[in-house]
Amino acid sequence: MKYSFLIAMVFIFGCGSAIVSKPPPLPGAFAHNDYAHKRPLYDALANGFCSVEADIHLVDGQLLVAHNEKDVLPGNTLEHLYLEPLRQRIRANEGNVYPTDGKFILLIDVKSDAQPTYTVLREVLKRYADILTVVRGGAVEKGAVQVIISGNRPREMMLEEEIRYAAFDGRLEDLAGDEPVNVMPWISDNFDQITDWQGVGPMPAADREKLRQIVAQAHAKGRKVRFWNTKDTPAVWRELLNDGVDIIGADDLIGLRRFLLEYRQSGK
């Protein structure tokens, strides 16, 4: 009886390095400014999010995670908060971040100067090549985690690499670009570029049509679409999903999780 109870508790809560995926992974859920939560990465994982954002600053040779450089703390490195915990989880889950889903995105928003920051970042990522999607000579070797660089992106520097441990996201002006998807898998931009609407009343029809055209153009190139500066409300989330936006960002992790599970169940 005691043994059965112990097994049940392991299944529900996990034990040691074992990881239990509950709720189910939500591929479109993106933890905006993830590091601002009480438990960076872990809160997002506990809510089923499949992509998280980490802002980084190069300070004295270290990649420190914070929105502003004045807020950096010495121990909050990219490795400590994200890369090493992800590696441990992937090993516990036999190769994936979630046992039932093999896709996870770590979006790294570079806040400091692009080239010196990326030079250090590349060497850090190289040490985690065993868990990352790596591109060698144009051939994609899929890993449990794909890193996408945003913010100050050293595009030309990355395009010249024979071996890449990360991709970068594009902007709306890149919609017609011919970069391979393994180089530019996402189009990311400010929602204000599309509309002033933030969830009150219906979205203007002209803005909705503009949004749908952007999504269609990105999808035709095999890229996903993400917007920042969106309100954390069901009205905005529903509109974005209905118009085909792939990645829904939020600071309210629990709210978005609940909405996405209900949306999935209702089919709309």
Number of C-alpha atoms within 10 A of each C-alpha: 5 7 8 9 10 12 12 12 12 15 14 13 13 14 13 8 11 14 21 18 20 13 14 18 23 19 19 17 23 27 30 23 20 24 24 16 16 9 13 18 24 18 17 24 23 17 22 23 27 24 27 24 24 26 25 26 25 21 13 8 11 19 24 25 32 23 18 12 16 8 9 17 11 11 12 17 19 23 20 13 19 20 20 13 13 23 21 16 18 20 15 18 18 10 18 21 26 25 17 11 15 17 17 22 19 23 25 23 22 25 20 19 14 17 17 12 22 22 12 14 21 14 11 17 21 15 13 17 15 15 22 24 22 25 19 13 10 14 10 13 12 15 18 20 28 22 20 22 24 22 19 17 23 19 17 9 12 19 14 9 13 10 16 22 24 25 25 26 24 24 16 16 9 14 19 11 12 10 13 12 15 21 20 24 21 25 22 20 18 14 17 13 10 17 15 11 17 17 17 9 8 12 17 11 9 11 14 19 14 14 20 17 14 20 21 19 15 22 18 12 17 14 22 21 25 22 20 15 13 18 17 18 16 16 15 19 22 17 15 21 16 13 17 17 23 21 23 25 26 24 17 14 24 15 14 24 21 14 16 22 14 12 15 11 9 8 7 10
